[in-house]
Amino acid sequence: MEGRGVGTGKRTAADLGAHIRCEDEAGQELRPPKGHTRAPRRARPVVRVRGHNRGRGNIAGVVCHRAGRRCRCFFKLHVWHGRRGEAKAFTWRQYRDLIVMTRIQLGTPVVWCWDNLTLHLVRELAAFTEEHKDWLQIFQMPSCAPELIPAEGIWSLLKRHLADFAATDLTHLTRVIMLTVTRIPPALTPAPMAPMAVPTVPLLLATGQG
């Protein structure tokens, strides 16, 4: 699977005795994704949902792998209610707390892999990584490479479950989201392609606040 920009034979996680933690985010508004039904053609039932600008549920998922151990998954939820001045998505502090939480739960050093979202590249997170480099290493995944992020498979199962689902409000939506992701069996959680190749993309910096 190794290609341009991807290093082969990497042993960072093995040498540290760490879990490889692959993080990704997804979001869902009150307006549900479309799905297939068994209704006759052109007779599909339609339910109108007032979901525009009425909030959004964002979820960050971390899939943790280590050789010889079962897969572990962690999730963090952020709800945007559409209020003025409220953070619409995760802040860098929430990402920092998520990294620390997985380390506390698993008790192993952190090899953290995620995409190059602008907020992932802020100077505050880079400074946090440098301050805790004894147990934390962060790698940026190449752009447009969902096959390297195991959490992408979880979002596919989540969207399939939410297809044509009309939530009454944000509380109902977030409750269903958390119940769905926590009930996904570990056997269905996609694992990194073996051998796990860590991209050789340097940790870039981007200005930002959060």
Salt bridges, closest charged atoms under 4 A:
ASP15 OD1 - ARG11 NE 3.55
GLU23 OE1 - HIS120 NE2 3.89
GLU25 OE2 - HIS120 NE2 2.93
GLU29 OE2 - ARG56 NH1 3.83
GLU86 OE2 - HIS81 ND1 2.99
ASP97 OD1 - ARG96 NE 3.23
ASP115 OD1 - HIS120 ND1 3.05
GLU130 OE2 - LYS133 NZ 3.22
ASP164 OD1 - ARG44 NH2 2.96
